[in-house]
């Protein structure tokens, strides 16, 4: 099966050389990680290009990472993060093959995990999509490209529906045996409802069985646009007896700092958050605060995430983020600057 996937990647790259390039983008992020004992600086650069048109298109993205100030060769890496081709089937469906970063629903079960300095979560496989008036349906098969960590295939199905004020997304994932001999299944339901006053309510329920124990998470949230410039949001996540943590997922936009996400494995407790953002022309400022606590009171800490952004043009932007955590009484700070340029 791996040989077939390698053939698909080679075929996709061959297709990309036969059509003209249309869109380029470069995303650069420099992140400083600071603790009481040490400071390190990581650099990540992603370069992407899109080819083709409505009938056949291709996407290739390279990911390079380095630890600034280090002379060790192992501190630099260059990977193919994404390389896939998509074809339109009679305006009824689409077929995508290659290496993809998948994001469905909130991303808690299948997400690209953009927080990490490397290429995040990507999968080699196929994705079949049907778009119609009733619902959007995606069915896929893939194998992870993290061969040193996993050796498993995965089948997944996602259905989403927008019904005016209400929308929902349902995802089901079935993974075959991995290197530990365990099979796993996961399901996630996301729903939103826009009230007459403009407030948007959200509900998420996620469950997974990793072969050792069952995990579950219930997420409640609300967001409200006070005016065209100011918006506020709040959330409350409730973790079951064995918590909820999947290496295939991410914590989405509401947890932009990405800090301490591994805490939620075998974690029974809550994460309460609130924040807002304000736009001033091309400038945007935002802040989100999290309070994380466990039922047995062994975990009790907070995370603060601040952001400042500036729109350089319609397809280019510059942003700076600062995140701070006081877990275990030790302050851990991270600062990163991101530059995105599109052509």
C-alpha distance (Angstrom), angle and dihedral (degrees) to the residues before:
residue distance angle dihedral
X1 . . .
X2 3.80 . .
X3 3.80 89.9 .
X4 3.79 89.1 54.6
X5 3.78 91.3 51.1
X6 3.79 91.1 49.5
X7 3.80 88.2 51.2
X8 3.80 90.2 52.5
X9 3.80 91.3 52.6
X10 3.79 92.0 48.8
X11 3.81 91.1 48.1
X12 3.79 91.2 50.4
X13 3.80 92.9 50.5
X14 3.78 89.4 48.6
X15 3.78 90.1 53.1
X16 3.79 90.9 50.3
X17 3.81 91.0 60.4
X18 3.82 92.7 56.2
X19 3.81 97.2 60.0
X20 3.76 132.1 57.7
X21 3.79 122.9 -102.0
X22 3.79 116.8 -107.5
X23 3.79 110.5 172.0
X24 3.80 132.4 26.5
X25 3.79 128.5 -173.8
X26 3.80 134.4 -179.3
X27 3.79 122.3 -163.3
X28 3.81 119.2 -171.3
X29 3.81 126.2 -176.0
X30 3.80 127.2 -178.3
X31 3.81 113.7 -171.0
X32 3.81 128.0 -172.5
X33 3.81 115.0 -157.0
X34 3.79 113.6 -160.8
X35 3.80 132.3 -175.8
X36 3.78 132.4 160.1
X37 3.82 89.7 -92.4
X38 3.81 106.4 38.5
X39 3.80 148.0 5.2
X40 3.79 126.7 -147.7
X41 3.80 133.6 176.6
X42 3.81 123.2 -145.1
X43 3.78 126.5 -166.2
X44 3.82 125.3 -158.4
X45 3.81 125.9 -178.8
X46 3.80 124.0 -177.6
X47 3.80 121.0 -170.8
X48 3.81 118.9 -170.6
X49 3.79 135.6 -179.2
X50 3.81 130.5 -172.4
X51 3.81 123.6 -154.4
X52 3.77 137.0 -172.5
X53 3.78 134.6 20.6
X54 3.79 142.4 -97.1
X55 3.82 95.8 -51.3
X56 3.81 99.6 45.9
X57 3.79 128.1 6.0
X58 3.78 138.1 167.7
X59 3.80 135.7 -158.5
X60 3.81 127.9 -160.3
X61 3.81 124.7 -179.5
X62 3.80 127.5 179.8
X63 3.82 122.2 -158.0
X64 3.80 122.5 -158.3
X65 3.80 125.2 -179.4
X66 3.79 134.3 -177.0
X67 3.78 140.6 169.2
X68 3.78 105.5 -124.6
X69 3.77 115.8 -127.2
X70 3.80 93.5 21.9
X71 3.80 122.7 118.8
X72 3.80 95.4 -167.7
X73 3.80 113.0 113.3
X74 3.79 92.1 -142.0
X75 3.80 89.5 65.6
X76 3.83 91.1 70.9
X77 3.78 124.5 67.6
X78 3.80 136.1 171.8
X79 3.80 119.0 -164.5
X80 3.77 140.5 168.2
X81 3.80 99.7 -114.7
X82 3.81 96.5 -180.0
X83 3.81 133.7 7.2
X84 3.78 116.9 161.3
X85 3.79 143.0 138.6
X86 3.81 127.1 -142.8
X87 3.80 127.6 -160.7
X88 3.79 129.0 -168.5
X89 3.82 115.0 -128.3
X90 3.83 108.8 -152.0
X91 3.83 91.8 -48.4
X92 3.81 87.4 -72.4
X93 3.78 103.5 89.1
X94 3.79 143.8 1.9
X95 3.80 132.5 -136.7
X96 3.82 120.8 -155.0
X97 3.81 125.2 -173.6
X98 3.79 132.0 179.4
X99 3.79 136.9 44.5
X100 3.80 113.5 -20.1
X101 3.79 141.4 175.5
X102 3.80 103.9 -136.1
X103 3.81 125.7 -150.2
X104 3.78 121.3 176.7
X105 3.78 125.5 170.1
X106 3.79 112.2 -33.8
X107 3.81 91.5 -13.6
X108 3.81 92.7 -120.8
X109 3.81 91.5 124.8
X110 3.81 102.7 24.1
X111 3.80 113.2 19.9
X112 3.80 136.4 138.9
X113 3.84 93.0 -122.3
X114 3.79 93.4 -138.0
X115 3.81 91.2 -178.0
X116 3.81 94.8 79.3
X117 3.79 117.1 88.3
X118 3.81 92.8 -126.8
X119 3.77 128.7 64.1
X120 3.80 94.4 -67.4
X121 3.80 121.6 -144.6
X122 3.80 116.8 -16.4
X123 3.79 132.5 162.4
X124 3.81 135.1 -157.5
X125 3.77 113.3 -136.7
X126 3.79 149.1 70.9
X127 3.80 133.2 -52.7
X128 3.81 124.0 -165.1
X129 3.80 116.8 -166.9
X130 3.81 132.5 -171.4
X131 3.80 120.1 -168.1
X132 3.80 118.8 -170.2
X133 3.77 141.7 140.5
X134 3.80 93.0 -86.6
X135 3.83 102.3 51.7
X136 3.79 145.1 -38.7
X137 3.80 112.0 -102.0
X138 3.82 126.8 -169.2
X139 3.80 125.0 -178.2
X140 3.77 122.5 -179.3
X141 3.77 148.3 169.9
X142 3.78 123.6 -156.3
X143 3.77 147.4 153.1
X144 3.78 121.6 -140.4
X145 3.80 117.1 -110.2
X146 3.84 91.3 -143.8
X147 3.80 90.8 95.4
X148 3.80 94.1 166.5
X149 3.81 91.3 59.2
X150 3.79 104.5 32.2
X151 3.78 139.7 19.7
X152 3.77 100.8 -172.4
X153 3.77 140.3 121.0
X154 3.78 121.8 -138.5
X155 3.78 135.1 -154.8
X156 3.79 119.9 -166.2
X157 3.79 140.6 174.3
X158 3.79 126.8 -163.9
X159 3.80 128.9 -174.9
X160 3.80 124.5 -176.1
X161 3.79 131.9 -178.5
X162 3.79 133.1 -171.7
X163 3.81 113.3 -157.3
X164 3.78 103.4 175.5
X165 3.80 106.8 -95.9
X166 3.81 91.9 13.9
X167 3.81 131.1 57.3
X168 3.79 134.9 171.8
X169 3.80 140.9 -174.2
X170 3.82 125.9 -159.8
X171 3.82 121.8 -168.8
X172 3.81 130.3 -177.5
X173 3.82 123.6 -174.4
X174 3.81 128.4 -173.1
X175 3.80 118.2 -173.3
X176 3.80 124.3 -168.6
X177 3.79 124.6 -135.6
X178 3.80 115.0 -49.9
X179 3.80 129.1 -160.7
X180 3.81 90.4 -72.8
X181 3.81 91.6 55.2
X182 3.80 93.6 -114.3
X183 3.77 128.3 132.2
X184 3.78 120.5 -150.4
X185 3.77 138.9 -164.8
X186 3.78 130.7 -171.6
X187 3.79 137.5 -177.1
X188 3.78 131.8 -170.0
X189 3.80 133.1 -173.3
X190 3.82 121.7 -167.9
X191 3.79 122.8 -176.4
X192 3.80 133.7 175.3
X193 3.81 132.8 -172.6
X194 3.81 126.6 -169.1
X195 3.78 113.1 -147.7
X196 3.80 124.8 -146.6
X197 3.82 91.3 -104.5
X198 3.81 91.1 57.5
X199 3.80 98.4 -103.0
X200 3.82 114.4 135.4
X201 3.81 117.9 -145.8
X202 3.81 119.9 -159.2
X203 3.79 134.0 -166.4
X204 3.77 128.6 -173.8
X205 3.78 129.9 -178.5
X206 3.80 120.9 -177.0
X207 3.78 131.5 178.1
X208 3.80 132.8 176.5
X209 3.80 139.4 175.5
X210 3.80 113.5 -155.8
X211 3.81 94.4 -177.4
X212 3.80 93.5 -97.1
X213 3.79 103.1 60.7
X214 3.78 142.5 -16.8
X215 3.81 120.6 -99.9
X216 3.78 130.1 -164.6
X217 3.79 140.2 178.6
X218 3.80 133.0 -172.8
X219 3.79 117.6 -161.7
X220 3.82 127.2 -167.3
X221 3.79 125.1 -175.4
X222 3.78 146.4 162.5
X223 3.80 132.6 -165.0
X224 3.79 129.7 -174.0
X225 3.79 133.2 -171.7
X226 3.79 104.5 -141.8
X227 3.80 89.2 -171.7
X228 3.80 138.9 -29.4
X229 3.81 90.8 -68.5
X230 3.82 106.9 32.6
X231 3.81 127.4 60.0
X232 3.81 131.6 167.8
X233 3.81 133.6 -164.9
X234 3.80 141.1 -175.6
X235 3.79 134.1 -170.9
X236 3.80 141.8 -173.0
X237 3.82 121.3 -162.7
X238 3.80 120.3 -169.2
X239 3.82 117.2 -163.0
X240 3.80 121.9 -157.4
X241 3.79 129.3 -130.0
X242 3.82 94.0 -70.9
X243 3.79 96.3 32.7
X244 3.78 121.5 -133.4
X245 3.79 125.4 -90.0
X246 3.81 129.8 144.5
X247 3.80 124.2 178.1
X248 3.82 87.2 -145.6
X249 3.80 92.8 61.1
X250 3.77 141.2 64.5
X251 3.78 136.3 -151.0
X252 3.79 97.8 -114.2
X253 3.78 131.3 -139.7
X254 3.79 95.0 -45.6
X255 3.80 89.2 67.5
X256 3.78 98.2 43.9
X257 3.80 96.3 156.7
X258 3.81 91.5 60.8
X259 3.80 89.2 -153.9
X260 3.80 122.3 152.4
X261 3.81 94.3 -1.9
X262 3.83 91.0 146.0
X263 3.82 87.5 65.6
X264 3.79 89.4 79.8
X265 3.81 93.2 69.4
X266 3.83 109.0 102.0
X267 3.80 87.5 -1.8
X268 3.80 122.9 139.8
X269 3.75 108.2 -170.9
X270 3.78 146.2 72.3
X271 3.79 142.1 -74.9
X272 3.81 113.6 -154.5
X273 3.80 116.9 -171.1
X274 3.77 140.0 175.2
X275 3.79 135.5 170.7
X276 3.76 147.6 125.9
X277 3.79 147.2 -146.3
X278 3.78 134.4 -133.9
X279 3.80 127.8 -160.3
X280 3.80 122.6 -151.3
X281 3.77 105.9 -177.0
X282 3.80 106.0 -71.7
X283 3.82 92.0 -5.5
X284 3.81 125.9 84.9
X285 3.80 130.0 -175.2
X286 3.78 126.3 -171.6
X287 3.79 141.8 174.1
X288 3.80 134.8 -171.8
X289 3.80 128.2 -178.5
X290 3.81 125.4 -162.2
X291 3.80 128.2 -163.8
X292 3.82 112.1 -163.9
X293 3.80 121.9 -169.7
X294 3.81 136.8 162.1
X295 3.78 129.9 -137.4
X296 3.81 92.3 -116.6
X297 3.83 91.5 47.5
X298 3.81 92.4 -122.5
X299 3.81 90.3 119.3
X300 3.79 120.7 50.7
X301 3.80 121.5 147.1
X302 3.80 143.3 121.3
X303 3.80 136.5 -128.7
X304 3.81 124.9 -154.5
X305 3.79 120.4 -162.9
X306 3.83 121.0 -170.8
X307 3.80 126.7 -177.9
X308 3.80 138.1 -174.1
X309 3.81 121.7 -172.8
X310 3.79 138.1 -178.4
X311 3.80 126.8 -166.6
X312 3.80 109.6 -137.2
X313 3.82 93.7 -176.9
X314 3.80 140.7 -30.3
X315 3.82 91.2 -67.1
X316 3.83 105.0 22.4
X317 3.80 131.1 70.5
X318 3.80 144.1 167.8
X319 3.81 124.7 -148.6
X320 3.81 140.7 173.4
X321 3.81 125.4 -157.4
X322 3.77 132.8 -169.7
X323 3.81 123.9 -168.4
X324 3.78 128.6 -177.7
X325 3.81 131.6 -176.1
X326 3.80 129.7 -174.4
X327 3.79 97.2 -164.5
X328 3.83 114.3 154.8
X329 3.80 89.1 4.4
X330 3.83 92.3 -72.2
X331 3.80 118.6 115.5
X332 3.80 113.3 -129.9
X333 3.80 115.9 -173.1
X334 3.79 131.6 -172.6
X335 3.80 127.1 -174.2
X336 3.78 123.9 -176.5
X337 3.79 137.6 175.2
X338 3.80 120.4 -152.9
X339 3.81 127.6 -164.7
X340 3.81 120.6 -172.5
X341 3.80 120.3 -173.5
X342 3.79 123.9 -177.7
X343 3.80 129.6 -170.6
